């Protein structure tokens, strides 16, 4: 969990707090914290009270977006920091089109995974 850079904060269209996600999932906040700790979600501190926030695009139909966990693992294995992962996921890619985060929400995870794997080469 890192402090968010203003440039990256501007790339992410919407954020959810951990209690917001817990409510959507119907679980305790501690379970959402565990997802962050396990690397299934990225949470950053932002705002006046520096509360933990997760990009809203990472949640769909009351669960973690399909393909996100594998993509985060690939990027982390490539040496990406949380901020670098957010920047990559929310920066438009003409070849997708859109951002990798949008592509994951549209069930185009294979395309995103291919691009993440290519970063390691």
Backbone as ProteinMPNN parsed JSONL, in Angstrom:
{"seq_chain_A": "XXXXXXXXXXXXXXXXXXXXXXXXXXXXXXXXXXXXXXXXXXXXXXXXXXXXXXXXXXXXXXXXXXXXXXXXXXXXXXXXXXXXXXXXXXXXXXXXXXXXXXXXXXXXXXXXXXXXXXXXX", "coords_chain_A": {"N_chain_A": [[0.841, -1.171, 0.0], [0.674, 2.051, -1.0], [1.39, 5.597, -1.05], [-0.453, 7.647, -3.172], [0.537, 8.969, -6.294], [0.004, 12.151, -7.765], [-0.306, 12.308, -10.58], [-0.894, 9.661, -11.333], [-3.157, 9.296, -9.806], [-4.883, 10.922, -11.209], [-5.239, 9.43, -13.532], [-6.89, 7.305, -12.871], [-10.287, 6.765, -13.042], [-12.301, 6.492, -11.004], [-12.667, 5.759, -7.514], [-12.834, 3.376, -4.804], [-13.447, 2.928, -1.334], [-12.098, 0.654, 1.133], [-14.145, -0.204, 2.983], [-16.398, 0.296, 1.332], [-16.066, -1.622, -0.69], [-16.149, -3.962, 0.832], [-18.807, -3.892, 1.646], [-20.117, -4.181, -0.854], [-19.237, -6.761, -1.539], [-20.295, -8.178, 0.522], [-18.885, -8.897, 2.815], [-16.592, -8.807, 5.653], [-14.511, -5.944, 6.363], [-11.954, -6.734, 6.945], [-11.564, -8.954, 5.334], [-11.356, -7.816, 2.794], [-9.049, -6.347, 3.177], [-7.32, -8.498, 3.391], [-7.385, -9.458, 0.747], [-6.007, -7.399, -0.487], [-3.541, -7.619, 0.801], [-2.777, -10.136, -0.146], [-2.259, -9.547, -2.747], [-4.28, -9.504, -4.605], [-5.735, -7.292, -5.073], [-4.996, -3.816, -5.565], [-4.297, -1.342, -3.277], [-4.228, 2.061, -2.404], [-3.11, 4.908, -0.531], [-4.981, 7.813, -0.246], [-6.442, 11.107, -0.571], [-7.679, 13.453, 1.949], [-7.739, 12.241, 4.525], [-6.091, 10.144, 4.091], [-7.064, 7.597, 3.534], [-7.374, 4.121, 2.619], [-7.752, 3.261, -0.756], [-9.188, 1.643, -3.608], [-9.021, 1.203, -7.115], [-12.115, 1.714, -8.724], [-12.676, 0.384, -11.076], [-11.609, -2.111, -10.729], [-13.466, -3.699, -9.598], [-16.318, -5.589, -10.306], [-19.624, -6.587, -10.807], [-19.908, -7.246, -8.088], [-17.5, -8.533, -7.389], [-13.933, -9.233, -7.729], [-12.555, -8.104, -10.755], [-12.484, -10.312, -13.487], [-9.483, -11.859, -14.434], [-7.844, -9.876, -13.424], [-6.266, -10.523, -11.136], [-4.339, -12.374, -12.097], [-3.06, -10.736, -13.953], [-1.994, -8.729, -12.294], [-0.193, -10.302, -10.856], [1.584, -11.1, -12.905], [2.667, -8.574, -13.616], [3.828, -7.785, -11.178], [5.729, -9.802, -10.92], [7.326, -9.01, -12.996], [8.621, -6.954, -11.848], [7.262, -4.593, -11.332], [6.131, -1.811, -9.404], [3.402, -1.033, -7.126], [2.372, 1.482, -7.89], [3.402, 1.7, -10.509], [2.074, -0.42, -11.692], [-0.585, 0.474, -11.545], [-0.365, 2.747, -13.16], [0.257, 1.552, -15.652], [-2.033, -0.045, -16.054], [-4.033, 1.87, -16.312], [-3.349, 3.586, -18.356], [-4.041, 4.656, -21.594], [-3.973, 2.385, -24.357], [-3.349, 2.139, -27.617], [-3.411, -0.187, -29.12], [-5.24, -1.849, -27.913], [-8.256, -1.377, -28.147], [-8.285, 1.409, -25.759], [-7.843, 1.293, -22.18], [-5.781, -1.079, -20.368], [-7.167, -1.799, -18.016], [-9.851, -1.269, -18.717], [-10.129, -3.133, -20.764], [-9.915, -5.537, -19.33], [-12.305, -5.404, -17.855], [-14.058, -5.711, -19.931], [-13.867, -8.336, -20.522], [-11.579, -9.068, -21.961], [-9.229, -10.275, -21.209], [-7.179, -11.979, -22.103], [-5.85, -10.569, -24.108], [-4.803, -8.472, -22.595], [-3.16, -9.861, -20.833], [-1.274, -10.897, -22.631], [0.048, -8.55, -23.422], [1.101, -7.753, -20.976], [2.857, -9.86, -20.497], [4.631, -9.431, -22.58], [5.996, -7.233, -21.707], [7.935, -8.208, -20.068], [9.867, -9.164, -21.706]], "CA_chain_A": [[0.0, 0.0, 0.0], [1.533, 3.218, -1.163], [0.778, 6.917, -1.218], [-0.7, 7.789, -4.607], [1.098, 10.094, -7.023], [-1.084, 12.946, -8.348], [-0.495, 11.951, -11.99], [-1.576, 8.366, -11.397], [-4.488, 9.536, -9.248], [-5.677, 11.489, -12.294], [-5.526, 8.406, -14.549], [-7.942, 6.402, -12.388], [-11.517, 7.555, -13.08], [-13.098, 6.434, -9.773], [-12.052, 4.972, -6.439], [-13.693, 2.848, -3.745], [-12.755, 2.643, -0.08], [-12.204, -0.755, 1.514], [-15.49, -0.492, 3.484], [-17.327, 0.251, 0.189], [-15.892, -2.918, -1.352], [-16.645, -4.978, 1.765], [-20.269, -3.853, 1.566], [-20.505, -4.776, -2.141], [-18.937, -8.196, -1.506], [-21.009, -8.802, 1.628], [-17.884, -9.47, 3.721], [-15.972, -7.866, 6.587], [-13.412, -5.155, 5.806], [-10.716, -7.502, 7.105], [-11.432, -9.838, 4.165], [-10.874, -6.973, 1.697], [-7.641, -6.086, 3.504], [-6.594, -9.723, 3.063], [-7.244, -9.471, -0.714], [-4.931, -6.45, -0.794], [-2.295, -8.222, 1.295], [-2.456, -11.269, -1.02], [-1.939, -9.054, -4.081], [-5.411, -9.646, -5.513], [-6.164, -5.917, -5.314], [-4.029, -2.782, -5.2], [-4.887, -0.252, -2.506], [-3.312, 3.179, -2.182], [-3.613, 5.94, 0.374], [-5.26, 9.053, -0.958], [-7.413, 11.972, 0.089], [-7.27, 14.183, 3.14], [-7.487, 11.369, 5.671], [-5.183, 9.1, 3.625], [-7.736, 6.296, 3.614], [-7.031, 3.196, 1.542], [-8.693, 3.232, -1.874], [-8.946, 0.702, -4.704], [-9.716, 1.671, -8.319], [-13.451, 1.132, -8.883], [-12.666, -0.504, -12.242], [-11.146, -3.443, -10.333], [-14.614, -4.413, -9.045], [-17.425, -5.702, -11.259], [-20.601, -7.592, -10.383], [-19.622, -7.583, -6.693], [-16.293, -9.357, -7.221], [-12.742, -8.725, -8.411], [-12.664, -8.281, -12.205], [-11.84, -11.52, -14.009], [-8.201, -11.629, -15.091], [-7.029, -8.867, -12.746], [-5.286, -11.127, -10.225], [-3.25, -12.908, -12.917], [-2.335, -9.604, -14.54], [-1.195, -8.12, -11.224], [0.91, -11.23, -10.566], [2.559, -10.959, -13.999], [3.342, -7.282, -13.51], [4.674, -7.821, -9.979], [6.868, -10.665, -11.264], [8.176, -8.221, -13.894], [9.29, -5.932, -11.051], [6.464, -3.373, -11.235], [5.611, -1.381, -8.108], [1.953, -0.813, -7.186], [2.114, 2.688, -8.688], [3.677, 1.391, -11.915], [0.978, -1.274, -12.173], [-1.745, 1.342, -11.765], [-0.094, 3.579, -14.334], [0.144, 0.71, -16.846], [-3.422, -0.493, -16.212], [-4.944, 2.978, -16.614], [-2.847, 4.394, -19.466], [-4.606, 4.154, -22.856], [-3.128, 1.601, -25.258], [-4.019, 2.162, -28.928], [-3.544, -1.532, -29.679], [-6.299, -2.627, -27.253], [-8.057, 0.014, -27.722], [-8.659, 1.723, -24.383], [-6.828, 0.972, -21.183], [-5.824, -2.482, -19.951], [-8.231, -1.978, -17.018], [-11.119, -1.359, -19.462], [-10.127, -4.408, -21.49], [-10.236, -6.588, -18.362], [-13.742, -5.3, -17.551], [-14.787, -6.164, -21.126], [-13.535, -9.755, -20.687], [-10.509, -9.225, -22.949], [-8.068, -10.524, -20.37], [-6.095, -12.627, -22.849], [-5.089, -9.495, -24.768], [-4.075, -7.741, -21.553], [-2.106, -10.762, -20.344], [-0.232, -10.933, -23.666], [0.821, -7.308, -23.347], [1.858, -7.782, -19.72], [3.957, -10.813, -20.693], [5.589, -8.817, -23.508], [6.796, -6.263, -20.951], [9.047, -8.925, -19.432], [10.864, -9.528, -22.725]], "C_chain_A": [[0.887, 1.235, 0.0], [0.701, 4.49, -1.188], [0.662, 7.152, -2.719], [-0.075, 9.075, -5.146], [-0.056, 10.827, -7.714], [-1.346, 12.59, -9.81], [-1.255, 10.64, -12.137], [-2.991, 8.503, -10.857], [-5.418, 10.073, -10.334], [-6.025, 10.491, -13.387], [-6.714, 7.527, -14.168], [-9.247, 7.189, -12.288], [-12.317, 7.571, -11.779], [-12.439, 5.478, -8.783], [-13.12, 4.476, -5.48], [-12.848, 2.656, -2.491], [-12.92, 1.158, 0.235], [-13.57, -1.078, 2.123], [-16.549, -0.546, 2.365], [-17.274, -1.117, -0.482], [-16.434, -4.032, -0.468], [-18.167, -5.048, 1.71], [-20.76, -4.499, 0.27], [-20.336, -6.289, -2.133], [-19.742, -8.931, -0.437], [-20.068, -9.498, 2.602], [-17.396, -8.393, 4.689], [-14.823, -7.133, 5.889], [-12.097, -5.925, 5.91], [-10.494, -8.448, 5.929], [-10.903, -9.048, 2.967], [-9.402, -6.627, 1.934], [-6.781, -7.3, 3.152], [-6.376, -9.831, 1.549], [-6.11, -8.543, -1.151], [-3.587, -7.062, -0.398], [-1.828, -9.361, 0.391], [-2.116, -10.844, -2.445], [-3.058, -9.226, -5.091], [-6.035, -8.299, -5.868], [-5.0, -4.993, -4.965], [-4.795, -1.696, -4.454], [-3.821, 0.809, -2.283], [-3.951, 4.175, -1.225], [-3.806, 7.222, -0.425], [-6.287, 9.85, -0.173], [-6.862, 12.595, 1.358], [-6.919, 13.277, 4.303], [-6.61, 10.17, 5.321], [-5.777, 7.697, 3.783], [-7.312, 5.429, 2.435], [-8.144, 3.165, 0.506], [-8.222, 2.239, -2.922], [-9.639, 1.28, -5.936], [-11.059, 0.945, -8.49], [-13.506, 0.162, -10.061], [-12.176, -1.91, -11.913], [-12.289, -4.312, -9.804], [-15.735, -4.408, -10.08], [-18.332, -6.839, -10.801], [-20.266, -8.138, -8.995], [-18.488, -8.578, -6.503], [-15.132, -8.692, -7.948], [-12.874, -9.063, -9.893], [-11.86, -9.507, -12.645], [-10.544, -11.139, -14.738], [-7.291, -10.642, -14.379], [-5.923, -9.503, -11.908], [-4.086, -11.665, -11.004], [-2.402, -11.81, -13.528], [-1.449, -8.933, -13.496], [0.009, -8.992, -10.88], [1.996, -11.123, -11.627], [3.367, -9.675, -13.865], [4.284, -7.246, -12.307], [5.916, -8.669, -10.239], [7.844, -9.956, -12.206], [8.881, -7.085, -13.155], [8.536, -4.624, -10.914], [6.103, -3.084, -9.78], [4.096, -1.223, -8.248], [1.622, 0.393, -8.059], [2.341, 2.425, -10.169], [2.588, 0.497, -12.505], [-0.263, -0.434, -12.458], [-1.558, 2.196, -13.01], [-0.272, 2.764, -15.614], [-1.313, 0.322, -17.102], [-4.364, 0.624, -16.651], [-4.418, 3.941, -17.677], [-3.395, 3.821, -20.766], [-3.556, 3.47, -23.732], [-3.878, 1.487, -26.582], [-4.268, 0.763, -29.47], [-4.665, -2.329, -29.025], [-7.691, -2.436, -27.874], [-8.558, 0.224, -26.287], [-7.514, 1.414, -23.443], [-6.871, -0.524, -20.882], [-6.928, -2.747, -18.919], [-9.598, -2.099, -17.7], [-11.223, -2.697, -20.172], [-10.454, -5.563, -20.547], [-11.723, -6.585, -18.038], [-14.596, -5.803, -18.712], [-14.45, -7.609, -21.475], [-12.534, -9.995, -21.817], [-9.177, -9.44, -22.236], [-6.896, -11.151, -21.098], [-5.216, -11.589, -23.524], [-4.229, -8.741, -23.757], [-2.899, -8.585, -21.062], [-0.945, -10.835, -21.343], [0.663, -9.706, -23.586], [1.665, -7.256, -22.073], [3.054, -8.729, -19.84], [5.038, -10.216, -21.59], [6.485, -7.805, -22.793], [8.031, -6.915, -20.343], [10.176, -9.212, -20.411], [11.867, -8.422, -22.943]], "O_chain_A": [[1.728, 1.429, 0.878], [-0.521, 4.457, -1.329], [1.606, 6.874, -3.458], [-0.156, 10.131, -4.519], [-0.992, 10.189, -8.196], [-2.501, 12.574, -10.236], [-2.155, 10.526, -12.97], [-3.922, 7.897, -11.388], [-6.597, 9.723, -10.376], [-7.009, 10.683, -14.102], [-7.454, 7.061, -15.034], [-9.324, 8.166, -11.543], [-12.957, 8.578, -11.477], [-11.755, 4.527, -9.163], [-14.185, 5.081, -5.358], [-11.682, 2.271, -2.57], [-13.782, 0.489, -0.334], [-14.123, -2.135, 1.816], [-17.487, -1.339, 2.439], [-18.31, -1.701, -0.803], [-17.102, -4.945, -0.955], [-18.746, -6.135, 1.726], [-21.713, -5.277, 0.289], [-21.181, -7.017, -2.653], [-19.862, -10.155, -0.477], [-20.396, -10.55, 3.151], [-17.744, -7.219, 4.557], [-14.237, -7.649, 4.938], [-11.224, -5.782, 5.054], [-9.349, -8.716, 5.565], [-10.086, -9.563, 2.204], [-8.604, -6.617, 0.996], [-5.656, -7.155, 2.673], [-5.304, -10.247, 1.109], [-5.351, -8.861, -2.066], [-2.624, -7.027, -1.165], [-0.628, -9.538, 0.181], [-1.729, -11.677, -3.265], [-2.832, -9.109, -6.295], [-6.774, -8.186, -6.846], [-4.129, -5.347, -4.17], [-5.811, -1.195, -4.936], [-2.663, 0.496, -2.009], [-5.175, 4.268, -1.126], [-2.928, 7.655, -1.171], [-6.915, 9.346, 0.758], [-5.743, 12.309, 1.784], [-5.925, 13.502, 4.994], [-6.406, 9.283, 6.151], [-5.076, 6.744, 4.123], [-6.936, 5.941, 1.381], [-9.323, 3.057, 0.842], [-7.024, 2.02, -3.103], [-10.747, 1.803, -5.817], [-11.126, -0.281, -8.409], [-14.296, -0.782, -10.048], [-12.314, -2.814, -12.737], [-12.113, -5.511, -9.586], [-16.063, -3.37, -10.657], [-17.859, -7.92, -10.451], [-20.334, -9.345, -8.76], [-18.508, -9.375, -5.566], [-15.314, -7.721, -8.682], [-13.259, -10.177, -10.248], [-10.718, -9.707, -12.23], [-10.523, -10.215, -15.551], [-6.1, -10.566, -14.684], [-4.773, -9.069, -11.964], [-2.941, -11.436, -10.614], [-1.18, -11.929, -13.614], [-0.295, -8.606, -13.771], [1.103, -8.481, -10.641], [3.183, -11.063, -11.305], [4.592, -9.683, -13.985], [5.402, -6.74, -12.403], [7.02, -8.307, -9.832], [9.037, -10.259, -12.216], [9.65, -6.336, -13.758], [9.096, -3.639, -10.433], [5.805, -4.001, -9.015], [3.565, -1.272, -9.358], [0.701, 0.338, -8.873], [1.556, 2.877, -11.002], [2.223, 0.639, -13.672], [-0.915, -0.609, -13.488], [-2.477, 2.349, -13.814], [-0.892, 3.241, -16.564], [-1.773, 0.359, -18.243], [-5.382, 0.359, -17.29], [-4.996, 5.01, -17.874], [-3.238, 2.628, -21.026], [-2.413, 3.917, -23.831], [-4.912, 0.824, -26.664], [-5.234, 0.546, -30.203], [-5.019, -3.395, -29.53], [-8.293, -3.482, -28.116], [-9.169, -0.662, -25.689], [-6.362, 1.291, -23.86], [-7.893, -1.17, -21.117], [-7.556, -3.806, -18.947], [-10.413, -2.934, -17.309], [-12.283, -3.322, -20.181], [-11.192, -6.474, -20.923], [-12.339, -7.647, -17.954], [-15.719, -6.265, -18.509], [-14.713, -8.059, -22.59], [-12.623, -10.989, -22.538], [-8.149, -8.87, -22.604], [-5.743, -10.891, -20.756], [-3.99, -11.703, -23.52], [-3.074, -8.414, -24.03], [-1.787, -8.083, -20.896], [0.221, -10.835, -20.948], [1.886, -9.812, -23.673], [2.799, -6.776, -22.087], [4.139, -8.43, -19.34], [6.225, -10.466, -21.384], [7.608, -7.552, -23.23], [9.049, -6.256, -20.128], [11.307, -9.474, -20.003], [12.773, -8.564, -23.765]]}, "name": "protein", "num_of_chains": 1, "seq": "XXXXXXXXXXXXXXXXXXXXXXXXXXXXXXXXXXXXXXXXXXXXXXXXXXXXXXXXXXXXXXXXXXXXXXXXXXXXXXXXXXXXXXXXXXXXXXXXXXXXXXXXXXXXXXXXXXXXXXXXX"}
